[in-house]
């Protein structure tokens, strides 16, 4: 029996539109649980960006950064711009949208509302929840309903660990993936941009963005886009896209948080200061550890005359005194990976990076064949 599919075109009050992914209307009758379609049955759909290429509508996004660097103030500035219909940094003006802050750390009255006011938010377009509750299936349904009832286009869940709850171990990929799946469905069904805010690991070097945030590596895996909020060695605070499957990497954007000036206002004002080069002299957010720097130079020398099998590089690196984890971190900085068929087996090869790419993704984790 033929399986029928339907896409639904939705339109918000601000005139923007969203098309849902194809949904199965008639279940297969042969007892199978999988829906399988030919490529000819699928109509290509463009990515719907809220802030290209940093935040994607209808998907889960991540904002990762150290405590005290201004993540929440930065979020309030984005919300202020979205509620006014102003352009986001390096972006284009768009119709005003409604936003929702779900904050499990800060109070609405003594913190969040001050930050929103300081950034000039249109408050009747902002919904605020200042409590810490574990999101389960029932609450995910509530979130979906609130998004629809209030016509919300941008949802911020801050911080991630406050809403994941005790029943979900954020260091276990199987648990975080299942939990995030509930909210991914909410984002897809409503077309809202959902962004989790999380802290970076303490003492985590900044060279490996995929491991920088607290929790399982799969947290970066389930997000369609991740931006990191960092501070350069020179003291400059900036935002950069550290993970994304589509859309390019985009520029790093610097900002400052300045005192308000009113003695009764304890909250700063965030101002964007333009594009920033994190790779410039003295600008790197964290000093590259000496051992890692040596591994990077060693790997560049090994690949200078062309691609090499990853397995052989691991063996040579061990003989040269580099641990496997150090070589993996060096690889992310200086090399790309791909597979080729060698007889009946697929073999991973590494080659020197030719461009800065479009961000890191989960593919870079499986960079060498598993050993024995």
C-alpha positions, 0 to 999 in steps of 0.5 A: 500500500502506498504511503502518503505524506503531508507538509503543512505551511504555517504563517506567524503573525509577523508574516514569516512562514514555516513549512513542517517536515513531511509527515506520514499520513497512512501507516505501513500495513506490512508491520514495519515500524520504519518509514522508507522513502525514495529521494524522488518523494522528498521535496528539498526545503531550505534552512530557516535561519533566525540569525544566519549562521548562528541560530536556526529556526525549527531546531535545537541550538546551543550557547556555550560559555564560561560563567560570568562572561555575559551569556545571559546579558548577551541573550537579553540583547538578542531578545531585545533586538528580536522584539524590536525588529532590529537587525541582529549583529551582522544580520538583517532587520526582520519583523518583530517576534515574541520570545520566551526566557526559561531561566533556572538560575536568575530571578525575573524581578531582580535580574532578568527584567533589568537586563531586558530593560537595559537592552531596550526589549519590548517587554510585552513581547517577552515571556519569562519563566524563572523556575527550575523544573525537569523537562519531561514528556508532559512538560515538553507538551506544555512548552509546545502549547505555550509557544503556539498560544503566545506565537513565540519564535525564540525560546531560551532554556538557561542553563541546560542542566537546570532543566534536564533534571536528576533523572537524566545523566547529562554525561550519558549520550543515550540519555541526553539524546532521548531527552533532547528528542522531545524538544527537537520535536517541539522545535520542528512542530512549532518552527521556533528557534530553541536555544540551550545555554550551558557552561563550559567545563572548568579548565577546558582548553579552548582548542577542542570546541566539541568537548568544551561544554559540560555534559556528554559530547552528544549534547553538541551532537543533537544541536544543529548549531552551537555558538561559544561565548569566549574571552580572548587572552587580550581580554576581548569577549566574543561570540563564534560559531563552533559547531554547525552542519550547514550555513558556513562558520560566520564571523566571530563577533566581539562585545563589551558589557559596560556599567549602566551608570545609574547607581540603582542599576546593578546590571550592565549594558551589552554593546557589540563592537564588530567582527573579531579575529580569534586567530590574531596575535594574542587573541586566542581565547586560551593558550595552546598547551605546549604538548598540543602545539608540538603534536600539531606541528608533528602532524603538519609535517607528517601530512605535508606530502599528502594524506596518510591513513589515520591508523598509521599516524596513531602508531607513529604518534605513539612512537613519537611520544604523543598520546592518542587523545593529544593527537585527536585534539591536534587533528581537529585543529590542522587536519580533515578526515575522509574514508576510502575503500581499500579492498573490502574495508573502509579506511580513514585518511587524514589530510591537511586542512585547506579551508576553515570549514563550516564548524565542527561536527560529530564526524570528527570524533570517529577519526580513527579505526577502533583498536582491537 
